[in-house]
Amino acid sequence: MSNFLADIFHVLQPWTPHLLLISIVLFVFQKFGGSHIQPWFFAKVYNPSLANYHVKLRSMKKEHFDSMTDHVSADPALRKKGALRILEIGPGPGYNFEFYPAKSELTVVEVNPFFEEQFFKKQIEHPHIKMERFVVGFAESMKDVPDNSVDIVVSTMVLCSVRSIEGALQEIRRVLAPGGKYYYWEHIREYEYFWVRFVQHLLSYTIYDLVFGCRLNRKSDEVIKANKCGFSSVEQKRFRTPLQPGFDQLCVFHSAHVKGIATK
Ligand SMILES: C[S@@+](CC[C@H](N)C(=O)[O-])C[C@H]1O[C@@H](n2cnc3c(N)ncnc32)[C@H](O)[C@@H]1O
């Protein structure tokens, strides 16, 4: 482990001035950018930069979402067409859309309005699904989505940002039709190495929360497992994302993940 730590410092050292500069710029955005600059920045710069993460984990994610094709819609009209109604919360630029079964009708609830234009443009890249609605709002308060109205809810790397995980879970359960499924894939608090957890705490209460609105130390796995909102079953697994040599080693601070399916 000490070699591993030394490797990380070795990788980090030449990047320190760049990281510092980026942090200062982001901090200024957060502090003085009002309600406009930061969401714009996220939509145009930060979230597209998640592309590497998705390319690296594409086959693992595909495997996780594959079982959606076996699900049958609770809506008789959709069932007849062999279609599903899917709701994704916090889709960002839409890296998950490729995984949805053909004929899916997709609604998204996204706090950042700058993704709306991209959402409808994505229809060209994903003709197998139908981009139905873009709702600007919070996962914890999805008043524009009726009770029992969707077959599948999806979130990937969103519970680290919501104001209340329990509030979001309650809403997810409310909008799901009976038998509906919530597919999640989230980074979580480190569960093995104390020093990683320690750095996660430091980052979470400083730069990560201030700049990215994200907490690296969220115990989303434990909150979902506690199942206070009453899913009929929760099946989940903790895992680590693989780290490649070099700069990628920095991802050790969000390598601990959970993936699972909760059924209403
Ligand atoms: C780290 S990005 C993940 C984007 C995408 N899900 C992915 O896996 O690439 C977090 C996303 O959640 C959105 N978000 C943050 N808080 C939210 C909330 N309370 N309700 C809905 N979306 C939220 C952000 O705007 C952003 O698009």
The ligand as a Gaussian input file, in Angstrom:
#p B3LYP/6-31G(d) Opt

LIG

0 1
 C      -21.575000      13.379000     -12.023000
 S      -22.873000      13.814000     -13.085000
 C      -23.364000      12.205000     -13.719000
 C      -24.015000      12.302000     -15.052000
 C      -24.498000      10.961000     -15.638000
 N      -25.497000      10.364000     -14.807000
 C      -23.336000      10.040000     -15.852000
 O      -23.289000       8.951000     -15.252000
 O      -22.463000      10.409000     -16.647000
 C      -24.231000      14.199000     -11.974000
 C      -25.458000      14.654000     -12.723000
 O      -26.568000      14.725000     -11.809000
 C      -27.224000      15.978000     -11.971000
 N      -27.840000      16.277000     -10.661000
 C      -27.213000      16.731000      -9.551000
 N      -28.079000      16.857000      -8.529000
 C      -29.292000      16.447000      -9.003000
 C      -30.595000      16.343000      -8.433000
 N      -30.812000      16.681000      -7.153000
 N      -31.606000      15.892000      -9.207000
 C      -31.385000      15.562000     -10.514000
 N      -30.176000      15.645000     -11.117000
 C      -29.137000      16.085000     -10.369000
 C      -26.145000      16.931000     -12.414000
 O      -26.665000      18.071000     -13.077000
 C      -25.314000      16.041000     -13.335000
 O      -25.837000      16.011000     -14.643000

